[in-house]
Amino acid sequence: MKTLYTALFITFGALCLTQCKPAAEDRVKMHENAKRISDSIARVVDGALEEVKIDPANVPAAKPAAAPADTAKK
């Protein structure tokens, strides 16, 4: 009887471990959805970066810093 319970426990455990994974079709669908979402996020980020892109040819030369004002009273 002890061996029967042991065999059933091992069989049940093996079935639980193998049946808990999603089906192959579900995994493929999940990967496709993840890639689509990743591509969508990349397009949004690229679009935002394009909006704030600074053209180096149109940037005016930096002005020299002004001397600090002497505000100490004498």
Buried (B, 14 or more C-beta within 10 A) or exposed (E): EEEEEEEEEEEEEEEEEEEEEEEEEEEEEEEEEEEEEEEEEEEEEEEEEEEEEEEEEEEEEEEEEEEEEEEEEE
